[in-house]
Amino acid sequence: MSTNHAVLAHHFENLEQQRETATFGMWIFLATEVLIFGAIFTCYAIYRLRYPLDFEAASARLNILIGSINTIVLLSSSLTMALSVHATRVGRQQMLLTCLLLTILLGGTFLGFKVVEYYEDYKEKLVPVLAFDPDEWTKVEGVEAPIQPQHVQLMLVFYYIMTGLHAAHMIVGMGLLIWLVIEARRGWLTPVRYMPVEIVGLYWHFVDIVWIFLLPLLYLTGTHHPTDLHF
């Protein structure tokens, strides 16, 4: 009874009500996130349909190898996050700490690869305004319609906005994971007080799902084009 009192906020009648409220609040937050990403995805789809060749040409220059590796990294982090929730529920503190640290490590690996990818994009002159050569896109072999550099830049702007916003969410998620590690070391995450891990887990899985949409939208758009593009 004293344990329940320690984790029960004063404005809730019982732990079950507190848990349901916390879960509902996170789902409401994630719904607002869906609206944000959904609006960006919709805008991207409209311009993708309007300028298909330009978007395919830009997509073909993106680093699909790093994109694929990062997909595996994020899926692995979802597994370790799910195991963290399980470890909390069954009271296995060492397993909890290990899984949380692995999730942080995988998240950091993802961001590290993303930094490398951005640097490679800069060297390949795929950064509008900062590093972009329109002349490279005016003569593309094997393409019937001419490629418009301004439309290519539009696709790249979407690329940086979408992946940058996703990376920002990753950084927030890693901050939350570090907080969970501190809580776990203090012994405050128990089978009774497992909701913080579960709530952060919902957020982390959402961020991973967003990436699953970004991969085909950005990286795979140009890979199935019938013509091999040479610059």
N, C-alpha and C positions, 0 to 999 in steps of 0.2 A: 504493500500500500504506500509506503514511504517512497519507494522507487517510482511508482506511477506519479505520485505527487511531484517528484523532482522534475519529471519530464513533461508534465501537463501544464500548459499555459492557463492562467487564471480565467480567461474568457471562454474556455471550453469546458463542457460538462464531463467528458471522458476522453480517453486516448483515441477511441475509434472515431469520434467526431473530429478530433484534431487531425488525425491522419487523412480522413476523407476531405477535409477542408484544404489541407496542404496539397494533396494530389489534384483537387479540382482547381486550385489557384495556379498550379504549374501548367495544367492543360489549357487554362484560359490564356496564360502568357504565351504558350506555344502556338495557340490559335492566332495571336497577333503577329507572331513571327511568320506564320504561314501566309498571312496577308501581305507582309513586306516582301518575302521572297516570291510569292505568287504574282505580285504586281510586276516585279522585275522580270520574272520568267515570261509573263504575258507580253511585255514590251519586246523582249528578246525574240519571242516567237513571231511577232508581227513583222519585225524587220528581217528576221531570218527568211520568212516567206516572200518578202518583197525583194530582197537582194540575195537570192540563194547562192549564186556563183561566187560572189564576193565573200560571203560568210564561209563557204566551203574552202575557198582558197586560204583564208586566214586560219581556219581551223587546222588545215593540213600542215601549217607551220608550227603548231603548238607541240610541246614535248609530251607525246602520249605515253612514253616509257615512264616518266616521273609521275604522270597522272595515274597510270595503272598501279605503280608501286604504292603511291599514297592511298589508293583505294584499298589495297590489301592491308596497309598499316591501320587505316581507320576501322575496317571490319574486325581486325584483331583487337583494337582498342574497345570496340563494342562488347566483344567477348569478355575481356578482362573487367570491364565495367559491370557487366551482368554478374560475373563471379564475385565482384565486390559486394553487390547487394545480397547475394546468397550467403557470403561469409558473414555479413553483419547479422542476418536473420538467425543463423545457427550459432553465433557467438564465437567464431574462429578469428580472433584478433590478428594473429600473425598472417593468416591468409588474406584478411582484409587489407592490411598494410601492403603486402606484396602486390596484390591486384591493383590497388590504387596507384602505387608507385609505377607499376608496369603501364597503366593507362596514361599516366603523366609522361612516361618515357616515350610511348608510342605517339602521343600528341605532339611532343617536342620533335620527334623524328619527322612527323608530317610537316610541321612548320619549317624545319630545317630544309627538307626537300623543296618546299615552296619557295624559300629564299633563293636556293640554287636555281630553281626554275625561272624566277623573276630575273635573276642575274643573266642567265642564258638568253632570255627573251630580250634583255637590253642589248646584249652583244649581237643578237640576230636582227637588231633594229625593228623590234616588234612592240615598241612603246610609243604610242602617239604623243606628239609634242616633244618628248625628251629624246627619243631615238627612233626615227621613222623616215625611210627613204621612199617617197612616192614613185620614183622612177623604177624601183624594183618590181612594181606591181602593174606597170603599163604594158609590159610585154611578157605574156604568159603563154608558153607553147601549148597547143592542143586545145585551147578554150575558144569556142566560137564567139561568144559575146565578150567584149573587153571588160577587164576588171577595173573597177573604180576605186582608187586609193582611199577616197573619203569614206566609202562604204566598208572597206577593210578596216580602217581606223575605228569605225563605229562598232564593228564586231569586237575589236580588241578592247575598246572602252568597256563594253559589256563584260568581257572576260575579266578585266581587272576589278570592276565593280563587284561582280558576283563572287569571284575567288577571294578578293580582299575582304568583303563582308563576311564570308565564311571563315576566313582566317581570324578575323576579329572575334567571332563567336568561339572559335577554338581557344583563343587566348583567355577569354572570360571563363570558359569551361575548365581550363587548366588551373586558373586561380581558385575556382571552387573546389577542384580536386586537392589542391594544396591545403585548403582549409579543412577538408575532410581528413587528410593525413594528420594534421595537427590535432583534430578532434579525436581521431583514433588513438594516437599516442597518449592522449590524456585519459583514455578509457571511457570516453563519453558516448561512443557508438556501440550500442548493445542490442540484443534481440528485442528489447523494449523500445529503445530509441534508434530505430533503423531508418526512419523516414528521411533524414537529410541525405543519406546515401541513395535512397530510391528516387528522390526528387532530382538530385544532380544527375542520376543515371538517365532519367527521362530527357533531360536537357541534352546530355551527351549523345544519346541515341538519335535525337532529332537532328543535331548537327551532322551526324554521320549520314543520315538519310538525305539531307540536303546535298551532300557531296555525291551521293548515288545519282541524283538528278543532274548535277553539274557535269559529271563525266561524259555522258552521251551528248548533252547539249553543246558543250564546248569542244571536247577533244575528239569525239567520234563523228562529228558532222562532216569533216573533210576526208575521213579515212576510206570511205566507200565510193568516192568519186571515180567514175570510169576512166578519167584522164589523169595521168601522172603529171604533176605540175613541176616545172623547172624554172628557177629564177636566175 
